[in-house]
Amino acid sequence: LQSNKLCSFPDQILYNSRLVSLSLSNNPIQTIPDAFHKLTLLEELYVSNCRLDTLPSSIGLLQRLTILDVSSNKLTFLPEELSQLQQLKNAYFQNNKLRTLPFSIGQLSELEILFIYNNNISQLPLSFVQLNYLFELHMYNNSFNQLPKVLTKMESIQNLYIDYMFLEQSEKMLQAMQLNIL
């Protein structure tokens, strides 16, 4: 259903209880209905490049979700209920207007890949250190004044995409982390 000029979320989708993957990307959809949680078998959700400014809190009820792509929208915050997505492995939050990440993001115990670049984020929550399987983090073009120190406590990160200014500013810290700086 991607790139179909859909202006609203198609209600018929809510009755497809066997749906595992859904892509509504590149449509001018502004909201996702609260009843969205009825898609209990959904594992992949792609709603990038829409016009979303919020996500329903019911998104946390999608217990099988492993991929969530809400990139290139108008999101200013993420609901705390995201922490209930215990199977989430890949999260794409880039190109939004996020200022913070929910403190509960550390509860995403299976998260491996996180894209948060091109937002207005100035710090990472302390719970970030609990992301024990996070091995790839894209965090450039944000409002960080310095490389967040919480990253030094994260042994799982192998690929870190950061702003160039951090390379000089935090060279010793980055060397101690022994990662691939990209």
Secondary structure, DSSP 8 states (H G I E B T S, - for coil): -TTS---S--GGGGG-TT--EEE--SS------GGGGG-TT--EEE--SS--S---GGGGG-TT--EEE--SS--S---GGGGG-TT--EEE--SS--S---GGGGG-TT--EEE--SS------GGGGG-TT--EEE--SS--SS--GGGGG-TT--EEE--THHHHHTHHHHHHHT-EE-
